[in-house]
Amino acid sequence: MTSETQIHTIARQMLEQHGLSAIAKAAQNAVACESKGESEQARDWRHVEDAMKMMRGPHQS
């Protein structure tokens, strides 16, 4: 299991590199891991995805 600090570091780096599409990329990585039976890695990717959503803030309208 990846630490909370590592999750937030990965999330921040992905957002810097990919912008908001990084959230979709993390979700795709999670699905890919799930399809291979890698549940722990999938859980980490979901955690990264959630961290990026929090960093992004509330939706703007």
C-alpha positions as CSV (number, residue, x, y, z in Angstrom):
1,M,0.0,0.0,0.0
2,T,1.2,3.4,-0.9
3,S,1.5,6.1,1.8
4,E,-0.8,9.1,1.9
5,T,2.2,11.4,1.2
6,Q,3.2,9.3,-1.9
7,I,-0.4,9.4,-3.2
8,H,-0.6,13.2,-3.0
9,T,2.8,13.6,-4.6
10,I,1.8,11.3,-7.5
11,A,-1.5,13.2,-7.8
12,R,0.2,16.6,-7.9
13,Q,2.8,15.5,-10.4
14,M,0.1,14.0,-12.7
15,L,-2.0,17.2,-12.5
16,E,1.1,19.3,-13.4
17,Q,1.9,17.0,-16.4
18,H,-1.5,16.2,-17.7
19,G,-3.9,18.9,-16.4
20,L,-7.4,17.8,-15.6
21,S,-7.1,14.8,-18.0
22,A,-4.9,13.3,-15.3
23,I,-8.0,12.3,-13.4
24,A,-9.3,10.2,-16.3
25,K,-5.8,8.8,-16.7
26,A,-5.8,7.6,-13.1
27,A,-9.2,6.1,-13.5
28,Q,-8.1,4.2,-16.7
29,N,-5.0,2.9,-14.8
30,A,-7.3,1.7,-12.0
31,V,-9.6,-0.1,-14.5
32,A,-6.6,-1.7,-16.2
33,C,-5.2,-3.0,-12.8
34,E,-8.6,-4.3,-11.9
35,S,-8.9,-6.2,-15.1
36,K,-5.5,-7.9,-14.4
37,G,-6.6,-8.7,-10.9
38,E,-4.2,-6.2,-9.3
39,S,-6.6,-5.0,-6.7
40,E,-4.0,-3.2,-4.4
41,Q,-2.6,-1.2,-7.3
42,A,-6.2,-0.4,-8.5
43,R,-7.0,0.8,-5.0
44,D,-3.9,3.1,-5.1
45,W,-4.9,4.5,-8.5
46,R,-8.5,5.2,-7.1
47,H,-6.9,7.0,-4.2
48,V,-4.7,9.1,-6.5
49,E,-7.9,9.9,-8.6
50,D,-9.7,11.0,-5.4
51,A,-6.7,13.1,-4.3
52,M,-6.7,14.9,-7.7
53,K,-10.4,15.6,-7.4
54,M,-9.9,17.2,-4.0
55,M,-7.0,19.3,-5.4
56,R,-9.1,20.4,-8.3
57,G,-11.7,21.9,-6.0
58,P,-15.5,22.2,-6.5
59,H,-17.0,22.3,-10.0
60,Q,-17.4,25.7,-11.6
61,S,-20.6,26.6,-13.4
